[in-house]
Amino acid sequence: QVQLVESGGGLVQPGGSLRLSCATSGFLLDGYVIGWFRQVPGKEREAVSCITTSDESTTYADSVKGRFTISRDKAKNTVYLQMNSLKPEDTAVYYCAALKGGLWYWGQGTQVTVSS
């Protein structure tokens, strides 16, 4: 059974940093695309960053380029999102998801709030 569990969210001041973790179980990350998404109430879920495990290539939304970094730990089967220079507009529920065979598997989300 594919499971993804996010952690690391919280309240942080503007300019601060957080590292989100996406712990996976029931499958190996190899061969999957793993993505971080975020959603605020009343808005569509948006893609923040993705990593393709076959070649370790990464992509980022323009709004987070240069501030966020996606990475993975093969041994721990975990994907991270390092978020620096956080802004109030980064406030959202952050989800990780795994794509394989045309199916997306989602975690439950973790709240990130950027506020002074």
mmCIF file of the C-alpha atoms, coordinates in Angstrom:
data_MODEL
# 
_entry.id   MODEL 
# 
loop_
_atom_site.group_PDB 
_atom_site.id 
_atom_site.type_symbol 
_atom_site.label_atom_id 
_atom_site.label_alt_id 
_atom_site.label_comp_id 
_atom_site.label_asym_id 
_atom_site.label_entity_id 
_atom_site.label_seq_id 
_atom_site.pdbx_PDB_ins_code 
_atom_site.Cartn_x 
_atom_site.Cartn_y 
_atom_site.Cartn_z 
_atom_site.occupancy 
_atom_site.B_iso_or_equiv 
_atom_site.pdbx_formal_charge 
_atom_site.auth_seq_id 
_atom_site.auth_comp_id 
_atom_site.auth_asym_id 
_atom_site.auth_atom_id 
_atom_site.pdbx_PDB_model_num 
ATOM 1   C CA . GLN A 1 1   ? 0.000   0.000  0.000   1.00 0.00 ? 1   GLN A CA 1 
ATOM 2   C CA . VAL A 1 2   ? 1.445   3.322  -1.078  1.00 0.00 ? 2   VAL A CA 1 
ATOM 3   C CA . GLN A 1 3   ? 1.582   5.821  1.783   1.00 0.00 ? 3   GLN A CA 1 
ATOM 4   C CA . LEU A 1 4   ? 3.019   9.300  2.023   1.00 0.00 ? 4   LEU A CA 1 
ATOM 5   C CA . VAL A 1 5   ? 3.203   11.251 5.271   1.00 0.00 ? 5   VAL A CA 1 
ATOM 6   C CA . GLU A 1 6   ? 4.217   14.903 5.360   1.00 0.00 ? 6   GLU A CA 1 
ATOM 7   C CA . SER A 1 7   ? 5.738   16.627 8.365   1.00 0.00 ? 7   SER A CA 1 
ATOM 8   C CA . GLY A 1 8   ? 7.687   19.741 9.228   1.00 0.00 ? 8   GLY A CA 1 
ATOM 9   C CA . GLY A 1 9   ? 5.062   22.390 8.729   1.00 0.00 ? 9   GLY A CA 1 
ATOM 10  C CA . GLY A 1 10  ? 4.403   25.137 11.223  1.00 0.00 ? 10  GLY A CA 1 
ATOM 11  C CA . LEU A 1 11  ? 4.401   28.847 11.889  1.00 0.00 ? 11  LEU A CA 1 
ATOM 12  C CA . VAL A 1 12  ? 7.419   30.851 10.767  1.00 0.00 ? 12  VAL A CA 1 
ATOM 13  C CA . GLN A 1 13  ? 8.172   34.543 10.407  1.00 0.00 ? 13  GLN A CA 1 
ATOM 14  C CA . PRO A 1 14  ? 8.757   36.101 6.994   1.00 0.00 ? 14  PRO A CA 1 
ATOM 15  C CA . GLY A 1 15  ? 12.307  35.450 5.891   1.00 0.00 ? 15  GLY A CA 1 
ATOM 16  C CA . GLY A 1 16  ? 12.506  32.270 7.906   1.00 0.00 ? 16  GLY A CA 1 
ATOM 17  C CA . SER A 1 17  ? 13.017  28.672 6.841   1.00 0.00 ? 17  SER A CA 1 
ATOM 18  C CA . LEU A 1 18  ? 11.294  25.336 7.151   1.00 0.00 ? 18  LEU A CA 1 
ATOM 19  C CA . ARG A 1 19  ? 12.088  21.871 5.907   1.00 0.00 ? 19  ARG A CA 1 
ATOM 20  C CA . LEU A 1 20  ? 9.197   19.651 4.960   1.00 0.00 ? 20  LEU A CA 1 
ATOM 21  C CA . SER A 1 21  ? 9.595   15.887 4.890   1.00 0.00 ? 21  SER A CA 1 
ATOM 22  C CA . CYS A 1 22  ? 7.607   13.338 2.942   1.00 0.00 ? 22  CYS A CA 1 
ATOM 23  C CA . ALA A 1 23  ? 8.102   9.874  4.369   1.00 0.00 ? 23  ALA A CA 1 
ATOM 24  C CA . THR A 1 24  ? 6.984   7.123  2.048   1.00 0.00 ? 24  THR A CA 1 
ATOM 25  C CA . SER A 1 25  ? 6.138   3.483  2.605   1.00 0.00 ? 25  SER A CA 1 
ATOM 26  C CA . GLY A 1 26  ? 4.771   0.623  0.586   1.00 0.00 ? 26  GLY A CA 1 
ATOM 27  C CA . PHE A 1 27  ? 6.927   1.406  -2.414  1.00 0.00 ? 27  PHE A CA 1 
ATOM 28  C CA . LEU A 1 28  ? 10.408  2.463  -3.417  1.00 0.00 ? 28  LEU A CA 1 
ATOM 29  C CA . LEU A 1 29  ? 10.838  5.952  -4.795  1.00 0.00 ? 29  LEU A CA 1 
ATOM 30  C CA . ASP A 1 30  ? 12.806  4.754  -7.811  1.00 0.00 ? 30  ASP A CA 1 
ATOM 31  C CA . GLY A 1 31  ? 10.755  5.116  -10.948 1.00 0.00 ? 31  GLY A CA 1 
ATOM 32  C CA . TYR A 1 32  ? 8.383   7.666  -9.487  1.00 0.00 ? 32  TYR A CA 1 
ATOM 33  C CA . VAL A 1 33  ? 7.982   11.374 -9.929  1.00 0.00 ? 33  VAL A CA 1 
ATOM 34  C CA . ILE A 1 34  ? 7.601   12.967 -6.517  1.00 0.00 ? 34  ILE A CA 1 
ATOM 35  C CA . GLY A 1 35  ? 6.062   16.376 -6.228  1.00 0.00 ? 35  GLY A CA 1 
ATOM 36  C CA . TRP A 1 36  ? 5.283   19.005 -3.654  1.00 0.00 ? 36  TRP A CA 1 
ATOM 37  C CA . PHE A 1 37  ? 2.042   20.908 -4.114  1.00 0.00 ? 37  PHE A CA 1 
ATOM 38  C CA . ARG A 1 38  ? 0.301   23.576 -2.085  1.00 0.00 ? 38  ARG A CA 1 
ATOM 39  C CA . GLN A 1 39  ? -3.217  24.842 -1.704  1.00 0.00 ? 39  GLN A CA 1 
ATOM 40  C CA . VAL A 1 40  ? -4.920  27.742 0.003   1.00 0.00 ? 40  VAL A CA 1 
ATOM 41  C CA . PRO A 1 41  ? -8.661  27.834 0.653   1.00 0.00 ? 41  PRO A CA 1 
ATOM 42  C CA . GLY A 1 42  ? -10.617 28.941 -2.376  1.00 0.00 ? 42  GLY A CA 1 
ATOM 43  C CA . LYS A 1 43  ? -7.751  28.404 -4.785  1.00 0.00 ? 43  LYS A CA 1 
ATOM 44  C CA . GLU A 1 44  ? -6.616  25.539 -6.955  1.00 0.00 ? 44  GLU A CA 1 
ATOM 45  C CA . ARG A 1 45  ? -3.811  23.292 -5.833  1.00 0.00 ? 45  ARG A CA 1 
ATOM 46  C CA . GLU A 1 46  ? -0.563  24.385 -7.444  1.00 0.00 ? 46  GLU A CA 1 
ATOM 47  C CA . ALA A 1 47  ? 2.638   22.507 -8.148  1.00 0.00 ? 47  ALA A CA 1 
ATOM 48  C CA . VAL A 1 48  ? 5.615   23.810 -6.207  1.00 0.00 ? 48  VAL A CA 1 
ATOM 49  C CA . SER A 1 49  ? 8.421   21.427 -7.126  1.00 0.00 ? 49  SER A CA 1 
ATOM 50  C CA . CYS A 1 50  ? 8.981   17.964 -8.550  1.00 0.00 ? 50  CYS A CA 1 
ATOM 51  C CA . ILE A 1 51  ? 11.829  15.496 -8.687  1.00 0.00 ? 51  ILE A CA 1 
ATOM 52  C CA . THR A 1 52  ? 12.120  12.703 -11.225 1.00 0.00 ? 52  THR A CA 1 
ATOM 53  C CA . THR A 1 53  ? 13.835  9.869  -9.457  1.00 0.00 ? 53  THR A CA 1 
ATOM 54  C CA . SER A 1 54  ? 15.124  8.201  -12.625 1.00 0.00 ? 54  SER A CA 1 
ATOM 55  C CA . ASP A 1 55  ? 17.547  11.043 -13.343 1.00 0.00 ? 55  ASP A CA 1 
ATOM 56  C CA . GLU A 1 56  ? 17.218  13.260 -10.267 1.00 0.00 ? 56  GLU A CA 1 
ATOM 57  C CA . SER A 1 57  ? 16.024  16.145 -12.412 1.00 0.00 ? 57  SER A CA 1 
ATOM 58  C CA . THR A 1 58  ? 14.057  18.831 -10.612 1.00 0.00 ? 58  THR A CA 1 
ATOM 59  C CA . THR A 1 59  ? 11.568  21.524 -11.511 1.00 0.00 ? 59  THR A CA 1 
ATOM 60  C CA . TYR A 1 60  ? 10.281  24.509 -9.585  1.00 0.00 ? 60  TYR A CA 1 
ATOM 61  C CA . ALA A 1 61  ? 7.442   26.953 -9.852  1.00 0.00 ? 61  ALA A CA 1 
ATOM 62  C CA . ASP A 1 62  ? 8.670   30.425 -10.771 1.00 0.00 ? 62  ASP A CA 1 
ATOM 63  C CA . SER A 1 63  ? 7.366   31.750 -7.465  1.00 0.00 ? 63  SER A CA 1 
ATOM 64  C CA . VAL A 1 64  ? 9.758   29.561 -5.451  1.00 0.00 ? 64  VAL A CA 1 
ATOM 65  C CA . LYS A 1 65  ? 12.842  29.342 -7.673  1.00 0.00 ? 65  LYS A CA 1 
ATOM 66  C CA . GLY A 1 66  ? 15.979  30.222 -5.788  1.00 0.00 ? 66  GLY A CA 1 
ATOM 67  C CA . ARG A 1 67  ? 14.236  29.839 -2.417  1.00 0.00 ? 67  ARG A CA 1 
ATOM 68  C CA . PHE A 1 68  ? 13.033  26.223 -2.299  1.00 0.00 ? 68  PHE A CA 1 
ATOM 69  C CA . THR A 1 69  ? 15.045  23.052 -2.875  1.00 0.00 ? 69  THR A CA 1 
ATOM 70  C CA . ILE A 1 70  ? 13.667  19.561 -3.371  1.00 0.00 ? 70  ILE A CA 1 
ATOM 71  C CA . SER A 1 71  ? 15.812  16.549 -2.541  1.00 0.00 ? 71  SER A CA 1 
ATOM 72  C CA . ARG A 1 72  ? 15.534  12.931 -1.575  1.00 0.00 ? 72  ARG A CA 1 
ATOM 73  C CA . ASP A 1 73  ? 17.243  10.463 0.709   1.00 0.00 ? 73  ASP A CA 1 
ATOM 74  C CA . LYS A 1 74  ? 17.272  7.076  -0.968  1.00 0.00 ? 74  LYS A CA 1 
ATOM 75  C CA . ALA A 1 75  ? 18.158  5.213  2.195   1.00 0.00 ? 75  ALA A CA 1 
ATOM 76  C CA . LYS A 1 76  ? 15.251  6.739  4.097   1.00 0.00 ? 76  LYS A CA 1 
ATOM 77  C CA . ASN A 1 77  ? 12.838  6.682  1.137   1.00 0.00 ? 77  ASN A CA 1 
ATOM 78  C CA . THR A 1 78  ? 12.049  10.279 2.013   1.00 0.00 ? 78  THR A CA 1 
ATOM 79  C CA . VAL A 1 79  ? 11.702  13.437 -0.025  1.00 0.00 ? 79  VAL A CA 1 
ATOM 80  C CA . TYR A 1 80  ? 12.369  16.882 1.419   1.00 0.00 ? 80  TYR A CA 1 
ATOM 81  C CA . LEU A 1 81  ? 11.432  20.425 0.552   1.00 0.00 ? 81  LEU A CA 1 
ATOM 82  C CA . GLN A 1 82  ? 13.804  22.997 2.005   1.00 0.00 ? 82  GLN A CA 1 
ATOM 83  C CA . MET A 1 83  ? 12.052  26.343 2.060   1.00 0.00 ? 83  MET A CA 1 
ATOM 84  C CA . ASN A 1 84  ? 14.103  29.492 2.657   1.00 0.00 ? 84  ASN A CA 1 
ATOM 85  C CA . SER A 1 85  ? 13.273  33.190 2.578   1.00 0.00 ? 85  SER A CA 1 
ATOM 86  C CA . LEU A 1 86  ? 9.654   32.381 3.226   1.00 0.00 ? 86  LEU A CA 1 
ATOM 87  C CA . LYS A 1 87  ? 7.013   34.945 2.361   1.00 0.00 ? 87  LYS A CA 1 
ATOM 88  C CA . PRO A 1 88  ? 3.446   35.369 3.629   1.00 0.00 ? 88  PRO A CA 1 
ATOM 89  C CA . GLU A 1 89  ? 2.206   34.256 0.210   1.00 0.00 ? 89  GLU A CA 1 
ATOM 90  C CA . ASP A 1 90  ? 3.841   30.873 0.807   1.00 0.00 ? 90  ASP A CA 1 
ATOM 91  C CA . THR A 1 91  ? 1.198   30.187 3.440   1.00 0.00 ? 91  THR A CA 1 
ATOM 92  C CA . ALA A 1 92  ? -0.723  27.077 2.401   1.00 0.00 ? 92  ALA A CA 1 
ATOM 93  C CA . VAL A 1 93  ? -1.280  23.416 3.073   1.00 0.00 ? 93  VAL A CA 1 
ATOM 94  C CA . TYR A 1 94  ? 1.610   21.562 1.467   1.00 0.00 ? 94  TYR A CA 1 
ATOM 95  C CA . TYR A 1 95  ? 1.118   18.104 0.034   1.00 0.00 ? 95  TYR A CA 1 
ATOM 96  C CA . CYS A 1 96  ? 3.548   15.589 -1.346  1.00 0.00 ? 96  CYS A CA 1 
ATOM 97  C CA . ALA A 1 97  ? 2.475   13.205 -4.052  1.00 0.00 ? 97  ALA A CA 1 
ATOM 98  C CA . ALA A 1 98  ? 3.941   10.331 -6.033  1.00 0.00 ? 98  ALA A CA 1 
ATOM 99  C CA . LEU A 1 99  ? 3.205   9.678  -9.697  1.00 0.00 ? 99  LEU A CA 1 
ATOM 100 C CA . LYS A 1 100 ? 3.632   6.326  -11.371 1.00 0.00 ? 100 LYS A CA 1 
ATOM 101 C CA . GLY A 1 101 ? 1.676   4.545  -14.046 1.00 0.00 ? 101 GLY A CA 1 
ATOM 102 C CA . GLY A 1 102 ? -0.562  7.529  -14.524 1.00 0.00 ? 102 GLY A CA 1 
ATOM 103 C CA . LEU A 1 103 ? -1.751  7.501  -10.915 1.00 0.00 ? 103 LEU A CA 1 
ATOM 104 C CA . TRP A 1 104 ? -1.089  10.103 -8.252  1.00 0.00 ? 104 TRP A CA 1 
ATOM 105 C CA . TYR A 1 105 ? -0.787  9.056  -4.639  1.00 0.00 ? 105 TYR A CA 1 
ATOM 106 C CA . TRP A 1 106 ? -1.233  11.826 -2.078  1.00 0.00 ? 106 TRP A CA 1 
ATOM 107 C CA . GLY A 1 107 ? -0.278  12.531 1.485   1.00 0.00 ? 107 GLY A CA 1 
ATOM 108 C CA . GLN A 1 108 ? -2.580  14.219 3.978   1.00 0.00 ? 108 GLN A CA 1 
ATOM 109 C CA . GLY A 1 109 ? -0.826  17.591 3.907   1.00 0.00 ? 109 GLY A CA 1 
ATOM 110 C CA . THR A 1 110 ? 0.962   19.809 6.399   1.00 0.00 ? 110 THR A CA 1 
ATOM 111 C CA . GLN A 1 111 ? 0.133   23.424 7.176   1.00 0.00 ? 111 GLN A CA 1 
ATOM 112 C CA . VAL A 1 112 ? 2.738   26.125 6.595   1.00 0.00 ? 112 VAL A CA 1 
ATOM 113 C CA . THR A 1 113 ? 1.950   29.592 7.908   1.00 0.00 ? 113 THR A CA 1 
ATOM 114 C CA . VAL A 1 114 ? 4.272   32.519 7.273   1.00 0.00 ? 114 VAL A CA 1 
ATOM 115 C CA . SER A 1 115 ? 3.332   35.437 9.476   1.00 0.00 ? 115 SER A CA 1 
ATOM 116 C CA . SER A 1 116 ? 4.843   37.957 11.839  1.00 0.00 ? 116 SER A CA 1 
# 
